[in-house]
């Protein structure tokens, strides 16, 4: 599945259902996602990765990186802010991003650990990462006719463990998309009812899961520093001692 397939999916009624639910989720977790920073001295820099275009507005000035495995679409037309990149090599300096949204990115990653480590590298201290990915327990992950049925889905526990392994601390957990992946006018028209019923009756079987994590930087304990000559002397002494022990 490439970037054209993602674009075509979001042009369908089912794509509109996904977009509506995900937009609502993003604005619950990040209420000011599309609001430009009022602080002129430090404007928050928001990076998005995967296929985030349905969730971006041209006025927000967010950046969009897309993995080389799916391709890239220029957006917006007048002044493109998209780039085709390798998932483990973001063309950004360390600690340069305040917020990072990953959608349609983690589940198709060839190496999720490397991707998350790269996300952590570009985040500022206390920077926030929001990952939205298909739920392994949900119906959407079982239908490969949609983008949510491709790649590797996760449970909330698996995603939390993956984030902690990359030294990212989960802070918020949410689920969305309880409308069944049925391409019919009836299912689409009943979206609001499905969402309300699913949230209370089958909360763990949502189509998507989302976790916000924070980059926490811990204070290190300073260690004694030795000159290079002294380090060489220490290594030489250890080797000599090992050789003597073997000869004895």
GROMACS elastic network, one bead per residue, 0.5 to 0.9 nm:
[ bonds ]
;  ai    aj funct       b0    kb
    1     4     6  0.79990   500
    1     5     6  0.59433   500
    1     6     6  0.75662   500
    1    69     6  0.88443   500
    1    70     6  0.67205   500
    1   147     6  0.74488   500
    1   150     6  0.78489   500
    2     5     6  0.54328   500
    2     6     6  0.67087   500
    2     7     6  0.89554   500
    2    69     6  0.73694   500
    2    71     6  0.62712   500
    2    72     6  0.87259   500
    3     6     6  0.51045   500
    3     7     6  0.62580   500
    3     8     6  0.86919   500
    3    51     6  0.74087   500
    3    66     6  0.87150   500
    3    70     6  0.51745   500
    3    71     6  0.55310   500
    3    72     6  0.62355   500
    3    73     6  0.71723   500
    4     8     6  0.61065   500
    4     9     6  0.85185   500
    4    70     6  0.84397   500
    4    71     6  0.83607   500
    4    72     6  0.87075   500
    4    73     6  0.82734   500
    5     8     6  0.51202   500
    5     9     6  0.60545   500
    5    10     6  0.87130   500
    5   146     6  0.88170   500
    5   147     6  0.79030   500
    6     9     6  0.51626   500
    6    10     6  0.64138   500
    6    11     6  0.88673   500
    6    51     6  0.74035   500
    6   146     6  0.84547   500
    6   147     6  0.66195   500
    7    10     6  0.54495   500
    7    11     6  0.66378   500
    7    51     6  0.87904   500
    7    53     6  0.87034   500
    7    54     6  0.84863   500
    8    11     6  0.51557   500
    8    12     6  0.69662   500
    8    15     6  0.85080   500
    9    12     6  0.54727   500
    9    13     6  0.84911   500
    9    14     6  0.75299   500
    9    15     6  0.53929   500
    9    16     6  0.86666   500
    9   146     6  0.70256   500
    9   147     6  0.76684   500
   10    13     6  0.76833   500
   10    14     6  0.73583   500
   10    16     6  0.59925   500
   10    17     6  0.88025   500
   10    18     6  0.79932   500
   10    19     6  0.73897   500
   10    54     6  0.74362   500
   11    14     6  0.83314   500
   11    15     6  0.61047   500
   11    16     6  0.69841   500
   12    15     6  0.50499   500
   12    16     6  0.63644   500
   12    17     6  0.88493   500
   12   183     6  0.88924   500
   13    16     6  0.50211   500
   13    17     6  0.64472   500
   13    18     6  0.89178   500
   13   183     6  0.75050   500
   13   184     6  0.83796   500
   13   185     6  0.80461   500
   13   188     6  0.68920   500
   14    17     6  0.50399   500
   14    18     6  0.64624   500
   14    19     6  0.86802   500
   14   146     6  0.88200   500
   14   181     6  0.71341   500
   14   182     6  0.77264   500
   14   183     6  0.63765   500
   14   184     6  0.84921   500
   14   187     6  0.89962   500
   14   188     6  0.69386   500
   15    18     6  0.51422   500
   15    19     6  0.61235   500
   15    20     6  0.85732   500
   15   146     6  0.86503   500
   16    19     6  0.50260   500
   16    20     6  0.60541   500
   16    21     6  0.86591   500
   16   188     6  0.88740   500
   17    20     6  0.52502   500
   17    21     6  0.63602   500
   17    22     6  0.86422   500
   17   177     6  0.80530   500
   17   179     6  0.79442   500
   17   188     6  0.69143   500
   17   191     6  0.72302   500
   18    21     6  0.53445   500
   18    22     6  0.60458   500
   18    23     6  0.84435   500
   18   177     6  0.67271   500
   18   179     6  0.88734   500
   19    22     6  0.52224   500
   19    23     6  0.59363   500
   19    24     6  0.85235   500
   19    54     6  0.67793   500
   19    55     6  0.72486   500
   20    23     6  0.53200   500
   20    24     6  0.63380   500
   20    25     6  0.87771   500
   21    24     6  0.52036   500
   21    25     6  0.62791   500
   21    26     6  0.87856   500
   21   176     6  0.64339   500
   21   177     6  0.60580   500
   21   195     6  0.86939   500
   22    26     6  0.61147   500
   22    27     6  0.85886   500
   22    55     6  0.80065   500
   22   132     6  0.84678   500
   22   176     6  0.72096   500
   22   177     6  0.78028   500
   22   208     6  0.85481   500
   23    26     6  0.51943   500
   23    27     6  0.62476   500
   23    28     6  0.86224   500
   23    54     6  0.88542   500
   23    55     6  0.64026   500
   24    27     6  0.53338   500
   24    28     6  0.62584   500
   24    29     6  0.88622   500
   24   176     6  0.89845   500
   25    28     6  0.51193   500
   25    29     6  0.63715   500
   25    30     6  0.84305   500
   25   174     6  0.76308   500
   25   175     6  0.80514   500
   25   176     6  0.71202   500
   25   210     6  0.83579   500
   26    29     6  0.52698   500
   26    30     6  0.56722   500
   26    31     6  0.73509   500
   26    33     6  0.74969   500
   26    55     6  0.87626   500
   26   130     6  0.85910   500
   27    32     6  0.70717   500
   27    33     6  0.65514   500
   27    34     6  0.86227   500
   28    31     6  0.55997   500
   29    33     6  0.88449   500
   29   130     6  0.86267   500
   29   172     6  0.76914   500
   29   174     6  0.84640   500
   29   212     6  0.78779   500
   30    33     6  0.53191   500
   30    34     6  0.89075   500
   31    34     6  0.80703   500
   31    35     6  0.84476   500
   32    36     6  0.79059   500
   32    37     6  0.86675   500
   33    36     6  0.81343   500
   33    46     6  0.85128   500
   33    60     6  0.81373   500
   34    56     6  0.76268   500
   34    57     6  0.70510   500
   34    59     6  0.77734   500
   34    60     6  0.52710   500
   34    61     6  0.87398   500
   34    62     6  0.86102   500
   35    38     6  0.86064   500
   35    59     6  0.85773   500
   35    60     6  0.65284   500
   36    39     6  0.89330   500
   36    43     6  0.76923   500
   36    44     6  0.80162   500
   36    59     6  0.81285   500
   36    60     6  0.60586   500
   36    61     6  0.79856   500
   37    40     6  0.72757   500
   37    42     6  0.79182   500
   37    43     6  0.51982   500
   37    44     6  0.61469   500
   38    41     6  0.89309   500
   38    42     6  0.87113   500
   38    43     6  0.73562   500
   39    42     6  0.56572   500
   39    43     6  0.59409   500
   39    44     6  0.85603   500
   40    43     6  0.60424   500
   42    45     6  0.88821   500
   44    97     6  0.76277   500
   44    98     6  0.57052   500
   44    99     6  0.75506   500
   45    61     6  0.87300   500
   45    62     6  0.72040   500
   45    63     6  0.83188   500
   45    96     6  0.76190   500
   45    97     6  0.52577   500
   45    98     6  0.52545   500
   45    99     6  0.65414   500
   45   100     6  0.86512   500
   46    61     6  0.83219   500
   46    62     6  0.54309   500
   46    63     6  0.66058   500
   46    64     6  0.89863   500
   46    97     6  0.61610   500
   46    98     6  0.59578   500
   46   100     6  0.57369   500
   46   101     6  0.77226   500
   47    62     6  0.60173   500
   47    64     6  0.61218   500
   47    65     6  0.75238   500
   47    97     6  0.66485   500
   47    98     6  0.80322   500
   47    99     6  0.62782   500
   47   101     6  0.64018   500
   47   102     6  0.86687   500
   48    51     6  0.82093   500
   48    52     6  0.63578   500
   48    53     6  0.88614   500
   48    62     6  0.72471   500
   48    63     6  0.60037   500
   48    65     6  0.60986   500
   48    66     6  0.84459   500
   48    99     6  0.83589   500
   48   100     6  0.55196   500
   48   102     6  0.58510   500
   48   103     6  0.78462   500
   49    52     6  0.65372   500
   49    63     6  0.84925   500
   49    64     6  0.58145   500
   49    66     6  0.56993   500
   49    67     6  0.76732   500
   49    87     6  0.89396   500
   49   100     6  0.75378   500
   49   101     6  0.62235   500
   49   103     6  0.65095   500
   49   104     6  0.79311   500
   49   105     6  0.63583   500
   50    53     6  0.89666   500
   50    64     6  0.78861   500
   50    65     6  0.65063   500
   50    67     6  0.62208   500
   50    70     6  0.86961   500
   50   101     6  0.86566   500
   50   102     6  0.59859   500
   50   103     6  0.54037   500
   50   106     6  0.77142   500
   50   108     6  0.87874   500
   51    54     6  0.79566   500
   51    64     6  0.80175   500
   51    65     6  0.80177   500
   51    66     6  0.62371   500
   51    67     6  0.85267   500
   51    70     6  0.88276   500
   51    72     6  0.86245   500
   51   102     6  0.82360   500
   51   103     6  0.62231   500
   51   104     6  0.54620   500
   51   105     6  0.69233   500
   52    55     6  0.56400   500
   52    56     6  0.67221   500
   52    64     6  0.69479   500
   52    65     6  0.85794   500
   52    66     6  0.84738   500
   52   101     6  0.80659   500
   52   102     6  0.76182   500
   52   103     6  0.60826   500
   52   104     6  0.74313   500
   53    56     6  0.53197   500
   53    57     6  0.81761   500
   53    64     6  0.75586   500
   53    73     6  0.89830   500
   53    75     6  0.77301   500
   54    57     6  0.82790   500
   56    59     6  0.85881   500
   56    60     6  0.72045   500
   56    61     6  0.87345   500
   56    62     6  0.73817   500
   56    64     6  0.88815   500
   57    60     6  0.55799   500
   57    61     6  0.78024   500
   57    62     6  0.82152   500
   57    76     6  0.89894   500
   58    61     6  0.63042   500
   58    62     6  0.80817   500
   58    75     6  0.84474   500
   58    76     6  0.65781   500
   59    62     6  0.84615   500
   61    81     6  0.79294   500
   62    81     6  0.75012   500
   63    81     6  0.54232   500
   63    82     6  0.62374   500
   63    83     6  0.83776   500
   64    75     6  0.84720   500
   64    81     6  0.61960   500
   64    83     6  0.65475   500
   64    84     6  0.89648   500
   65    72     6  0.82423   500
   65    81     6  0.84621   500
   65    82     6  0.56025   500
   65    84     6  0.60750   500
   65    85     6  0.65403   500
   65    90     6  0.83203   500
   66    69     6  0.84271   500
   66    70     6  0.73373   500
   66    71     6  0.66644   500
   66    72     6  0.58521   500
   66    73     6  0.85453   500
   66    82     6  0.72990   500
   66    83     6  0.61996   500
   66    84     6  0.51355   500
   66    85     6  0.61682   500
   66    86     6  0.82873   500
   66    87     6  0.82859   500
   66   105     6  0.81045   500
   67    70     6  0.59632   500
   67    71     6  0.64677   500
   67    72     6  0.76860   500
   67    83     6  0.85987   500
   67    84     6  0.59120   500
   67    85     6  0.53090   500
   67    86     6  0.56939   500
   67    87     6  0.57428   500
   67   105     6  0.75806   500
   67   109     6  0.84605   500
   68    71     6  0.52052   500
   68    72     6  0.75984   500
   68    84     6  0.57163   500
   68    85     6  0.55999   500
   68    86     6  0.57510   500
   68    87     6  0.76243   500
   69    86     6  0.83182   500
   69    87     6  0.89731   500
   69   108     6  0.84529   500
   69   109     6  0.86374   500
   71    84     6  0.65783   500
   71    85     6  0.89670   500
   72    82     6  0.73356   500
   72    83     6  0.68208   500
   72    84     6  0.56978   500
   73    80     6  0.89001   500
   73    82     6  0.71760   500
   73    83     6  0.83829   500
   73    84     6  0.87540   500
   74    77     6  0.63475   500
   74    79     6  0.85820   500
   74    80     6  0.53861   500
   74    81     6  0.73051   500
   74    82     6  0.59328   500
   74    83     6  0.80295   500
   75    78     6  0.78765   500
   75    79     6  0.71771   500
   75    81     6  0.59641   500
   75    82     6  0.60493   500
   76    79     6  0.57065   500
   76    81     6  0.67901   500
   76    82     6  0.82535   500
   77    80     6  0.57991   500
   80    83     6  0.85372   500
   85    88     6  0.84337   500
   85    89     6  0.69473   500
   85    90     6  0.65883   500
   85    91     6  0.76944   500
   86    89     6  0.52682   500
   86    90     6  0.68831   500
   87    90     6  0.69221   500
   87   105     6  0.88013   500
   87   109     6  0.73794   500
   87   110     6  0.83987   500
   87   111     6  0.82762   500
   87   112     6  0.88422   500
   87   114     6  0.77446   500
   87   115     6  0.56328   500
   87   118     6  0.79165   500
   88   111     6  0.82728   500
   88   114     6  0.56324   500
   88   115     6  0.51719   500
   88   116     6  0.83821   500
   88   117     6  0.79627   500
   88   118     6  0.57484   500
   88   119     6  0.85627   500
   89    92     6  0.84912   500
   89   115     6  0.83930   500
   89   118     6  0.68827   500
   90    93     6  0.83205   500
   90   118     6  0.69901   500
   90   119     6  0.82440   500
   90   122     6  0.79363   500
   92    95     6  0.86126   500
   92    96     6  0.69393   500
   92    97     6  0.86235   500
   92   122     6  0.67082   500
   93    96     6  0.59502   500
   93    97     6  0.89751   500
   93   121     6  0.83340   500
   93   122     6  0.64109   500
   94    97     6  0.83948   500
   94   120     6  0.88919   500
   94   121     6  0.55434   500
   94   123     6  0.71750   500
   94   124     6  0.77512   500
   95    98     6  0.80800   500
   95   120     6  0.82963   500
   95   121     6  0.62966   500
   95   125     6  0.71256   500
   95   127     6  0.85770   500
   96   121     6  0.87229   500
   96   122     6  0.54291   500
   96   123     6  0.59958   500
   96   124     6  0.59584   500
   97   100     6  0.70365   500
   97   122     6  0.57451   500
   97   124     6  0.58282   500
   97   127     6  0.72028   500
   97   128     6  0.88830   500
   98   122     6  0.86126   500
   98   123     6  0.58936   500
   98   124     6  0.57478   500
   98   125     6  0.84188   500
   98   126     6  0.81176   500
   98   128     6  0.64984   500
   98   129     6  0.86665   500
   99   123     6  0.70667   500
   99   124     6  0.84752   500
   99   127     6  0.57978   500
   99   129     6  0.58629   500
   99   130     6  0.78748   500
  100   119     6  0.75555   500
  100   123     6  0.75982   500
  100   127     6  0.81198   500
  100   128     6  0.63664   500
  100   130     6  0.62332   500
  100   131     6  0.83949   500
  101   128     6  0.85850   500
  101   129     6  0.60071   500
  101   131     6  0.60818   500
  101   132     6  0.79963   500
  102   105     6  0.58312   500
  102   106     6  0.70316   500
  102   129     6  0.76520   500
  102   130     6  0.61670   500
  102   132     6  0.63001   500
  102   133     6  0.83161   500
  103   106     6  0.71320   500
  103   107     6  0.87261   500
  103   130     6  0.84174   500
  103   131     6  0.61669   500
  103   132     6  0.50864   500
  103   133     6  0.63564   500
  104   107     6  0.65938   500
  104   108     6  0.70687   500
  104   132     6  0.74470   500
  104   133     6  0.66132   500
  104   134     6  0.85518   500
  104   147     6  0.77684   500
  104   148     6  0.78470   500
  105   108     6  0.56521   500
  105   109     6  0.62076   500
  105   131     6  0.86103   500
  105   132     6  0.85869   500
  105   133     6  0.78849   500
  106   109     6  0.50903   500
  106   110     6  0.86630   500
  106   111     6  0.87170   500
  106   112     6  0.61795   500
  106   115     6  0.77228   500
  106   116     6  0.85620   500
  106   131     6  0.77450   500
  106   132     6  0.82578   500
  106   133     6  0.68449   500
  106   151     6  0.86430   500
  106   152     6  0.81217   500
  106   153     6  0.87679   500
  107   110     6  0.86168   500
  107   112     6  0.79687   500
  107   133     6  0.64361   500
  107   134     6  0.74095   500
  107   148     6  0.86637   500
  107   150     6  0.76664   500
  107   151     6  0.50446   500
  107   153     6  0.57947   500
  107   154     6  0.78371   500
  108   111     6  0.89111   500
  108   112     6  0.85999   500
  108   150     6  0.72795   500
  108   152     6  0.65100   500
  108   153     6  0.89658   500
  109   112     6  0.55044   500
  109   115     6  0.74417   500
  109   151     6  0.78594   500
  109   152     6  0.83408   500
  110   114     6  0.89006   500
  110   115     6  0.87334   500
  111   114     6  0.55580   500
  111   115     6  0.64276   500
  111   116     6  0.89297   500
  112   115     6  0.50102   500
  112   116     6  0.61909   500
  112   117     6  0.85755   500
  112   162     6  0.82432   500
  113   116     6  0.52987   500
  113   117     6  0.61860   500
  113   118     6  0.86450   500
  113   162     6  0.73250   500
  113   163     6  0.85680   500
  113   165     6  0.80293   500
  113   166     6  0.68880   500
  114   117     6  0.50823   500
  114   118     6  0.61761   500
  114   119     6  0.86170   500
  114   166     6  0.86903   500
  115   118     6  0.51662   500
  115   119     6  0.62536   500
  115   120     6  0.87238   500
  116   120     6  0.61634   500
  116   121     6  0.85769   500
  116   162     6  0.84148   500
  116   163     6  0.72660   500
  116   166     6  0.62044   500
  116   168     6  0.86356   500
  117   120     6  0.50389   500
  117   121     6  0.62022   500
  117   122     6  0.89613   500
  117   166     6  0.57120   500
  117   167     6  0.82570   500
  118   122     6  0.65445   500
  118   123     6  0.87793   500
  119   122     6  0.55898   500
  119   123     6  0.63855   500
  119   129     6  0.78202   500
  120   123     6  0.52439   500
  120   124     6  0.81671   500
  120   127     6  0.85427   500
  120   129     6  0.83199   500
  120   166     6  0.75283   500
  120   167     6  0.79264   500
  120   168     6  0.73398   500
  120   214     6  0.89948   500
  120   215     6  0.65352   500
  121   124     6  0.80026   500
  123   126     6  0.78824   500
  123   127     6  0.52624   500
  123   128     6  0.73515   500
  123   129     6  0.80997   500
  123   215     6  0.70090   500
  124   128     6  0.83992   500
  124   215     6  0.74004   500
  125   128     6  0.88241   500
  125   214     6  0.82660   500
  125   215     6  0.57392   500
  125   216     6  0.61577   500
  125   217     6  0.60192   500
  126   214     6  0.56045   500
  126   216     6  0.55691   500
  126   217     6  0.74416   500
  127   213     6  0.84723   500
  127   214     6  0.57209   500
  127   215     6  0.54658   500
  127   216     6  0.80742   500
  128   212     6  0.67829   500
  128   213     6  0.57840   500
  128   215     6  0.65348   500
  129   168     6  0.84492   500
  129   211     6  0.81569   500
  129   212     6  0.55487   500
  129   213     6  0.51409   500
  129   214     6  0.62365   500
  129   215     6  0.78645   500
  130   210     6  0.69777   500
  130   211     6  0.58121   500
  130   213     6  0.64270   500
  130   214     6  0.89257   500
  131   159     6  0.89632   500
  131   209     6  0.82488   500
  131   210     6  0.55379   500
  131   211     6  0.55380   500
  131   212     6  0.64559   500
  131   213     6  0.82790   500
  132   208     6  0.67003   500
  132   209     6  0.57947   500
  132   211     6  0.68358   500
  132   212     6  0.88890   500
  133   148     6  0.79108   500
  133   153     6  0.67147   500
  133   154     6  0.71054   500
  133   159     6  0.89866   500
  133   207     6  0.86704   500
  133   208     6  0.56324   500
  133   209     6  0.56848   500
  133   210     6  0.65304   500
  134   137     6  0.87633   500
  134   138     6  0.76213   500
  134   140     6  0.72847   500
  134   141     6  0.60682   500
  134   148     6  0.57233   500
  134   149     6  0.76993   500
  134   152     6  0.80512   500
  134   154     6  0.64341   500
  134   155     6  0.83439   500
  134   206     6  0.85261   500
  134   207     6  0.58843   500
  134   209     6  0.61880   500
  134   210     6  0.87978   500
  135   138     6  0.52650   500
  135   139     6  0.83571   500
  135   140     6  0.77637   500
  135   141     6  0.64958   500
  135   148     6  0.87671   500
  135   153     6  0.55286   500
  135   154     6  0.53004   500
  135   155     6  0.55763   500
  135   156     6  0.76436   500
  135   175     6  0.86928   500
  135   204     6  0.85174   500
  135   205     6  0.73198   500
  135   206     6  0.64976   500
  135   207     6  0.54247   500
  135   209     6  0.56064   500
  136   139     6  0.83110   500
  136   140     6  0.86141   500
  136   141     6  0.60702   500
  136   142     6  0.83288   500
  136   152     6  0.81040   500
  136   155     6  0.53768   500
  136   156     6  0.88147   500
  136   205     6  0.83460   500
  136   207     6  0.82160   500
  136   208     6  0.86686   500
  137   140     6  0.87381   500
  137   141     6  0.75100   500
  137   142     6  0.87920   500
  137   153     6  0.85440   500
  137   154     6  0.81661   500
  137   155     6  0.69534   500
  137   204     6  0.71445   500
  137   205     6  0.53467   500
  137   206     6  0.74364   500
  137   207     6  0.78759   500
  138   141     6  0.58598   500
  138   142     6  0.73915   500
  138   178     6  0.83109   500
  138   204     6  0.77913   500
  138   206     6  0.52130   500
  138   208     6  0.75305   500
  139   142     6  0.53519   500
  139   143     6  0.69519   500
  139   149     6  0.87707   500
  139   178     6  0.86867   500
  139   180     6  0.67826   500
  139   181     6  0.70605   500
  139   205     6  0.74124   500
  139   206     6  0.77429   500
  139   207     6  0.62957   500
  140   143     6  0.54956   500
  140   144     6  0.80449   500
  140   146     6  0.77326   500
  140   147     6  0.89326   500
  140   148     6  0.59325   500
  140   149     6  0.59097   500
  140   177     6  0.87622   500
  140   180     6  0.72346   500
  140   181     6  0.58865   500
  140   206     6  0.83287   500
  140   207     6  0.52377   500
  140   208     6  0.81319   500
  141   144     6  0.71777   500
  141   146     6  0.86413   500
  141   147     6  0.87679   500
  141   148     6  0.55661   500
  141   150     6  0.72499   500
  141   151     6  0.87785   500
  141   152     6  0.85664   500
  141   153     6  0.65478   500
  141   207     6  0.70199   500
  141   208     6  0.87816   500
  142   148     6  0.83696   500
  142   149     6  0.55775   500
  142   150     6  0.86581   500
  143   146     6  0.64462   500
  143   147     6  0.87807   500
  143   148     6  0.76132   500
  143   150     6  0.82106   500
  143   181     6  0.74810   500
  144   147     6  0.68996   500
  144   148     6  0.71483   500
  144   150     6  0.56581   500
  145   148     6  0.83594   500
  145   149     6  0.67031   500
  145   150     6  0.82969   500
  146   149     6  0.55393   500
  146   150     6  0.73136   500
  146   181     6  0.83478   500
  147   150     6  0.54644   500
  147   151     6  0.83903   500
  148   151     6  0.78279   500
  148   153     6  0.81462   500
  148   207     6  0.80737   500
  148   208     6  0.83750   500
  149   152     6  0.84249   500
  149   153     6  0.80449   500
  150   153     6  0.81203   500
  154   157     6  0.79986   500
  154   158     6  0.59309   500
  154   159     6  0.60416   500
  154   209     6  0.81506   500
  155   158     6  0.51994   500
  155   159     6  0.62334   500
  155   160     6  0.85651   500
  155   204     6  0.88864   500
  155   209     6  0.76463   500
  156   159     6  0.52502   500
  156   160     6  0.61004   500
  156   161     6  0.86336   500
  156   173     6  0.81016   500
  156   204     6  0.88817   500
  156   209     6  0.67191   500
  156   210     6  0.79946   500
  156   211     6  0.79671   500
  157   160     6  0.51270   500
  157   161     6  0.61818   500
  157   162     6  0.86182   500
  158   161     6  0.51845   500
  158   162     6  0.62014   500
  158   163     6  0.87304   500
  159   162     6  0.50325   500
  159   163     6  0.62299   500
  159   164     6  0.86775   500
  159   210     6  0.89613   500
  159   211     6  0.78640   500
  160   163     6  0.51989   500
  160   164     6  0.62512   500
  160   165     6  0.86018   500
  160   169     6  0.84092   500
  160   170     6  0.66009   500
  160   211     6  0.75923   500
  160   213     6  0.88867   500
  161   164     6  0.51823   500
  161   165     6  0.61417   500
  161   166     6  0.88119   500
  162   165     6  0.51136   500
  162   166     6  0.66119   500
  162   168     6  0.87820   500
  163   166     6  0.51910   500
  163   167     6  0.65977   500
  163   168     6  0.52148   500
  163   169     6  0.68680   500
  163   170     6  0.71444   500
  163   213     6  0.74398   500
  164   168     6  0.50629   500
  164   169     6  0.58711   500
  164   170     6  0.74275   500
  164   213     6  0.88747   500
  165   168     6  0.73245   500
  166   169     6  0.88232   500
  167   214     6  0.89320   500
  167   215     6  0.71062   500
  167   216     6  0.74617   500
  167   217     6  0.88706   500
  168   213     6  0.57275   500
  168   214     6  0.55935   500
  168   215     6  0.50923   500
  168   216     6  0.66802   500
  169   212     6  0.83606   500
  169   214     6  0.51232   500
  169   215     6  0.64901   500
  169   216     6  0.68705   500
  170   173     6  0.78148   500
  170   211     6  0.65311   500
  170   212     6  0.57169   500
  170   214     6  0.63852   500
  171   211     6  0.73649   500
  171   212     6  0.56636   500
  171   213     6  0.53967   500
  171   214     6  0.69234   500
  172   210     6  0.80884   500
  172   211     6  0.56047   500
  172   212     6  0.50243   500
  172   213     6  0.71327   500
  173   209     6  0.77142   500
  173   210     6  0.58816   500
  173   212     6  0.66612   500
  174   208     6  0.86954   500
  174   209     6  0.60408   500
  174   210     6  0.51559   500
  174   211     6  0.65047   500
  174   212     6  0.87811   500
  175   178     6  0.88693   500
  175   199     6  0.81168   500
  175   203     6  0.74482   500
  175   204     6  0.78278   500
  175   205     6  0.87311   500
  175   206     6  0.60328   500
  175   207     6  0.77823   500
  175   208     6  0.58655   500
  175   210     6  0.60633   500
  175   211     6  0.88611   500
  176   195     6  0.75323   500
  176   198     6  0.88797   500
  176   199     6  0.77849   500
  176   203     6  0.86524   500
  176   206     6  0.55748   500
  176   207     6  0.63722   500
  176   208     6  0.54280   500
  176   209     6  0.65070   500
  176   210     6  0.81925   500
  177   180     6  0.80917   500
  177   191     6  0.88731   500
  177   194     6  0.85304   500
  177   195     6  0.65650   500
  177   198     6  0.84977   500
  177   206     6  0.54976   500
  177   208     6  0.59599   500
  177   209     6  0.87452   500
  178   181     6  0.88641   500
  178   191     6  0.81147   500
  178   194     6  0.58257   500
  178   195     6  0.51016   500
  178   196     6  0.83239   500
  178   197     6  0.81872   500
  178   198     6  0.54306   500
  178   199     6  0.73675   500
  178   202     6  0.84820   500
  178   203     6  0.84615   500
  178   205     6  0.74130   500
  178   206     6  0.50400   500
  178   207     6  0.59482   500
  178   208     6  0.84617   500
  179   182     6  0.82473   500
  179   187     6  0.70589   500
  179   188     6  0.76659   500
  179   190     6  0.78684   500
  179   191     6  0.56651   500
  179   192     6  0.82552   500
  179   193     6  0.84547   500
  179   194     6  0.51999   500
  179   195     6  0.62082   500
  179   198     6  0.80115   500
  179   206     6  0.84330   500
  179   207     6  0.79730   500
  180   183     6  0.88150   500
  180   187     6  0.70793   500
  180   188     6  0.88433   500
  180   191     6  0.87866   500
  180   194     6  0.80422   500
  180   207     6  0.82613   500
  181   184     6  0.89749   500
  181   187     6  0.82013   500
  181   207     6  0.87962   500
  182   185     6  0.88350   500
  182   186     6  0.89271   500
  182   187     6  0.63776   500
  182   188     6  0.81255   500
  183   186     6  0.86796   500
  183   187     6  0.72470   500
  183   188     6  0.76989   500
  184   187     6  0.55111   500
  184   188     6  0.64493   500
  184   189     6  0.86803   500
  185   188     6  0.51786   500
  185   189     6  0.59834   500
  185   190     6  0.86085   500
  186   189     6  0.51725   500
  186   190     6  0.62678   500
  186   191     6  0.88616   500
  187   190     6  0.52278   500
  187   191     6  0.64630   500
  187   194     6  0.85249   500
  188   191     6  0.52985   500
  188   192     6  0.88314   500
  189   192     6  0.78814   500
  189   193     6  0.88695   500
  190   193     6  0.54074   500
  190   194     6  0.62113   500
  190   195     6  0.87152   500
  191   194     6  0.51871   500
  191   195     6  0.61741   500
  191   196     6  0.87169   500
  192   195     6  0.51918   500
  192   196     6  0.62897   500
  192   197     6  0.86715   500
  193   196     6  0.52544   500
  193   197     6  0.60973   500
  193   198     6  0.83501   500
  194   197     6  0.52322   500
  194   198     6  0.57533   500
  194   199     6  0.83725   500
  195   198     6  0.52426   500
  195   199     6  0.61013   500
  195   200     6  0.89030   500
  196   199     6  0.54980   500
  196   200     6  0.69034   500
  196   201     6  0.87955   500
  197   200     6  0.55887   500
  197   201     6  0.58647   500
  197   202     6  0.78291   500
  198   201     6  0.51058   500
  198   202     6  0.50242   500
  198   203     6  0.59385   500
  198   204     6  0.88979   500
  198   205     6  0.79287   500
  198   206     6  0.74208   500
  199   202     6  0.61635   500
  199   204     6  0.83951   500
  199   205     6  0.89251   500
  199   206     6  0.79100   500
  200   203     6  0.59384   500
  202   205     6  0.56052   500
  202   206     6  0.74892   500
  203   206     6  0.61907   500
  205   208     6  0.85876   500
  206   209     6  0.70505   500
  222   225     6  0.89918   500
  226   229     6  0.81850   500
  226   230     6  0.62619   500
  226   231     6  0.65123   500
  227   230     6  0.52683   500
  227   231     6  0.63778   500
  227   232     6  0.88132   500
  228   231     6  0.50846   500
  228   232     6  0.62956   500
  228   233     6  0.86662   500
  229   232     6  0.52204   500
  229   233     6  0.62810   500
  229   234     6  0.87861   500
  230   234     6  0.62357   500
  230   235     6  0.87504   500
  231   234     6  0.51103   500
  231   235     6  0.63353   500
  231   236     6  0.86295   500
  232   235     6  0.51904   500
  232   236     6  0.61227   500
  232   237     6  0.86069   500
  233   236     6  0.50800   500
  233   237     6  0.61476   500
  233   238     6  0.86936   500
  234   237     6  0.51496   500
  234   238     6  0.63055   500
  234   239     6  0.87480   500
  235   238     6  0.51531   500
  235   239     6  0.62457   500
  235   240     6  0.86253   500
  236   239     6  0.51858   500
  236   240     6  0.61188   500
  236   241     6  0.85866   500
  237   240     6  0.51364   500
  237   241     6  0.61663   500
  237   242     6  0.86982   500
  238   241     6  0.51610   500
  238   242     6  0.62772   500
  238   243     6  0.87424   500
  239   242     6  0.51163   500
  239   243     6  0.62338   500
  239   244     6  0.86316   500
  240   243     6  0.51617   500
  240   244     6  0.61899   500
  240   245     6  0.86733   500
  241   244     6  0.50951   500
  241   245     6  0.62102   500
  241   246     6  0.87180   500
  242   245     6  0.51341   500
  242   246     6  0.62943   500
  242   247     6  0.87175   500
  243   246     6  0.52009   500
  243   247     6  0.62240   500
  243   248     6  0.86894   500
  244   247     6  0.51484   500
  244   248     6  0.61980   500
  245   248     6  0.52202   500
